[in-house]
Amino acid sequence: MRLKIQLKILPFAVLSVFAISAVLPLPIMIDSDGSLTAAPSAREKQRIDALIAAVEKSGLIFIRNGSEHSAADAASHMRLKFNNAGNRISTAEQFIDYLASKSSITGSPYYLKFPDGRTEKAGIWLHRKLKELDGKERIDK
């Protein structure tokens, strides 16, 4: 019975996606969970690129699945994950939450190690850094 209901709804959902994508100037796709996703806007791509550049220049040690990596290696890994994500990520915040702060294989959080030896979850630092970059951009304008 449930299958019949889903089949009756499916044509409407497909038509809705085509109607929405005809109106919106963004590339739209359906994610594996059925939700609509869009490629990041130029502004969001700029924010993500700035965040990755900040990671690269940070000089911090990034701990991924128990292994330590340089800031340059971490930035390279983030670029790879972002490029492989396609249209599944549309904001810098999503980039942090779904790609840059945890392993897509194990789900384990990434950590940062500071020069004084203390560690912090990468997601916390990345969100803080993004806010800092956003604030700096407002001042620079």
N, C-alpha and C positions, 0 to 999 in steps of 0.2 A: 504494500500500500504506500509506504513512504517513497519508494522508487518512482511510482506513478506520479506522485505529487512533484517530485524533483524534475521529472521529465516534462511536466506541464509548465513548470516555471522556467526551465532552461531556455526555450526560444525567446521568451520575454526578456530574460537577462542578457542574452546575446544581442538582441535588438537594442536594448538600453545602452549597452557598451558602445555599439556603433553610433547611436544617436549622440551620446555624450562625447565621443571622440570626434565627431563631426563639428561640434560646437566649440570644444576646447582646443587651443593651439598647442597642446602638449601631447607627446606620444603616450598613449594609454595602453596598459596591458592588464590582464587578469593574473594575479598572483596565485600560487598553488592553493591558498586557502580561500580563493574566490573573491578576494578584495581587489579593488582597483588600485593600481600604482602608476606613477608617472616618473619620467626621468627628472633629475634635479634641474631647476631653473639655472640660468647663467649665474645668478646671485648666489644660490646655494652651492653650486660647483665652486665658485670663488671662495666661499667660506670653508668648504672642505679642503680645497687646495691650500689655503692659508693655514689651516689647522695642521695639515700634514707637514707643511714647511716649518711650522713652529716645533713640531715633534723632532724633525730632522736637526734643527738648530739647538735643541734643548740640552744636549750633552748628557741626558739621563740614560740609565740602563732600563731596558724594558724586559720584563720577565713574562715569557709566554710558555705555558705548559711546563713550568719548572726550569726552563732554559733562559739564560741571560742573553740579551741582544743589544747591540749598539742602537743609538737613536737613528742613525742612518739606515740600519737594517730594519728597524721598526717602521720607519717612514716608507721604505720600499715595500714592506709587507702590507701596509695599509693601502698603498696605491694599487697593489695587485688585487687585494680583496675588493676595493672600490670598483676597479675596472671589471672584475668578474661579476659584480652584483647586478650589472645591467640597470634596468629600470626599477629594481626593488627598493632602492634608496632614493628618496626625493628631498631630504633635508639633512643639514649638518648634524642635527640632533639624532636622527635615525642612523646616520653613519657611525656616530659614537656608540649608540646603544646596541646596534646590531652587528657592526663589523669591527670597530676599532678597540673595543673594550673587553672582548671575550673571544675564546676559541669557537669557531664554527663547528669544529669536530667534537671537542669534549664538553663545550659549554663553560669551561673554567674561565674565571676572570683573569685578565692580564693585570700585571702590577708594574709599578715604576719604582726604581731604587734611586734615591737621591744621594748626592755626594757624602752626606753625613751618615748613610747607611739605613735610614728609615725607609719604609715602603708605603705605598698608597695604591689603591685600586686605580687602574688607568682611566676608567670611566669618570671618576671624580675629577681627576686632574684635567682630562680632556674637556669636560663641561666647563670647568673653571677657566681654562685657557681660551675656549671659544667665547665666553662672555668677555674676557679681557680683550680679545681681538675685535669683537663687535664694538666694544666701547672705544677702542683706539680708532676704529674706522670712523665712528661718529665725530670724534675730535678732529681727525685729519680732514674731514670734509669741509 
